[in-house]
Amino acid sequence: MIDDDLLPESSVPGLIPTLNNTGWMTESLDEISVAFTDYAGNIDAESLDIGCAYGIATLMALDKGARILACDIESGHLDILAKRIPDDAADRYRSKVGTLPDVDFAAGSFGAVLASRVLHFLTGADVEQTVTKIYDWLQPGGRVFLVADSPYTGPWRVAADDYERRKAAGDPWPGFIENYAQYLPATEDPKKHPAFINPMDPDILHRVCVQAGFEVLEDRFLTGGTRWSTGRDHAGVIARKV
Ligand SMILES: C[S@@+](CC[C@H](N)C(=O)[O-])C[C@H]1O[C@@H](n2cnc3c(N)ncnc32)[C@H](O)[C@@H]1O
C-alpha cells in the first residue's frame, strides 16, 4: 500500500481512484512499466510518462535518476504529483497538461515514452495517431513502452468471448465496446465512467507499433496488481524507433 496522504482515499486495495472518472492508478507497477523506469534511469535524454495520474511510474523513474516530463489530461493529478516530487529530483522533473491524441511535442524530444493504461480510453484511429506521434517524439533508437487494459479485466471481461470471436473474424479492434454502461453493475453511475472502452491484446499493440514504424522488442499479457488478477489483465509492448 502507498502511504501517502496526498492521494485520494481508495475503496479498492491496490488501486487509487482518478479524479476524472478514467479508472484507477495502480499502486504497484507491471513489468513493462518497471522496464520503462530502468531504461529512463539509464539514459541522458528526457523521458515522457503520458497518462501518468499521480506518478506511480514517474516517481520510480526519478528515483532511478531519470529526467521525466509527466503529462496527463487532468491538471488535478499533476497538482498532486508536483507535491510528491522529492527535492533532490525537482530539477529533473517537469509536467504538462495534455490530451491524447491532440497533445504535441517537438520531434526527437524524448529517449523513452511510457503510456500506461491510457490507450484503452481512445478509439482505434486515435490509438494509431497517438503511436505515430510517439514515434515522431522519440529520438532515433528511443523506446516506447505501452500498457493497455485487456479484454480479460474490468467489468467488460464478461464480453471476452465476444472479443475472441471478433478477433478470429479479423476485426482490427475486437475489444472495442461502444456502450461501456451495459457492463456496469446496476449500483454504478454510468456518468462516472467513460462512454466507450477499447481494451487491447498484445497482438493489437504489436500491429499498431509496426504500422507506426517501430521494431517490436517484446509483447505479452501482464498480471495486474490486484487480488482479482487473471494473469492477463493488461497487454504490454516495448518497441524501438528504427
Ligand atoms: C487508468 S489511469 C492510469 C494511470 C497510470 N499510468 C497507471 O498505469 O496506473 C489513466 C490516466 O490517463 C489519463 N488520461 C485519460 N485519458 C487521457 C487522454 N486522452 N490523454 C491524456 N491522459 C489521459 C487519466 O487522467 C488518468 O490519469
PDBQT file of the ligand as one rigid body, heavy atoms in Angstrom, charges set to zero:
ROOT
HETATM    1  C1  LIG A 301      -6.206   4.264 -15.562  1.00  0.00    +0.000 C 
HETATM    2  S1  LIG A 301      -5.227   5.695 -15.206  1.00  0.00    +0.000 S 
HETATM    3  C2  LIG A 301      -3.594   5.027 -15.403  1.00  0.00    +0.000 C 
HETATM    4  C3  LIG A 301      -2.586   5.703 -14.529  1.00  0.00    +0.000 C 
HETATM    5  C4  LIG A 301      -1.172   5.110 -14.553  1.00  0.00    +0.000 C 
HETATM    6  N1  LIG A 301      -0.489   5.412 -15.802  1.00  0.00    +0.000 N 
HETATM    7  C5  LIG A 301      -1.235   3.623 -14.318  1.00  0.00    +0.000 C 
HETATM    8  O1  LIG A 301      -0.800   2.838 -15.179  1.00  0.00    +0.000 OA
HETATM    9  O2  LIG A 301      -1.695   3.205 -13.244  1.00  0.00    +0.000 OA
HETATM   10  C6  LIG A 301      -5.439   6.637 -16.722  1.00  0.00    +0.000 C 
HETATM   11  C7  LIG A 301      -4.761   8.017 -16.689  1.00  0.00    +0.000 C 
HETATM   12  O3  LIG A 301      -4.764   8.550 -18.019  1.00  0.00    +0.000 OA
HETATM   13  C8  LIG A 301      -5.285   9.866 -18.020  1.00  0.00    +0.000 C 
HETATM   14  N2  LIG A 301      -5.978  10.065 -19.302  1.00  0.00    +0.000 N 
HETATM   15  C9  LIG A 301      -7.175   9.555 -19.686  1.00  0.00    +0.000 A 
HETATM   16  N3  LIG A 301      -7.448   9.909 -20.951  1.00  0.00    +0.000 NA
HETATM   17  C10 LIG A 301      -6.388  10.662 -21.383  1.00  0.00    +0.000 A 
HETATM   18  C11 LIG A 301      -6.068  11.305 -22.605  1.00  0.00    +0.000 A 
HETATM   19  N4  LIG A 301      -6.913  11.257 -23.661  1.00  0.00    +0.000 N 
HETATM   20  N5  LIG A 301      -4.897  11.986 -22.704  1.00  0.00    +0.000 NA
HETATM   21  C12 LIG A 301      -4.035  12.044 -21.643  1.00  0.00    +0.000 A 
HETATM   22  N6  LIG A 301      -4.279  11.437 -20.463  1.00  0.00    +0.000 NA
HETATM   23  C13 LIG A 301      -5.443  10.759 -20.325  1.00  0.00    +0.000 A 
HETATM   24  C14 LIG A 301      -6.222   9.918 -16.822  1.00  0.00    +0.000 C 
HETATM   25  O4  LIG A 301      -6.400  11.241 -16.352  1.00  0.00    +0.000 OA
HETATM   26  C15 LIG A 301      -5.502   9.028 -15.817  1.00  0.00    +0.000 C 
HETATM   27  O5  LIG A 301      -4.571   9.767 -15.057  1.00  0.00    +0.000 OA
ENDROOT
TORSDOF 0
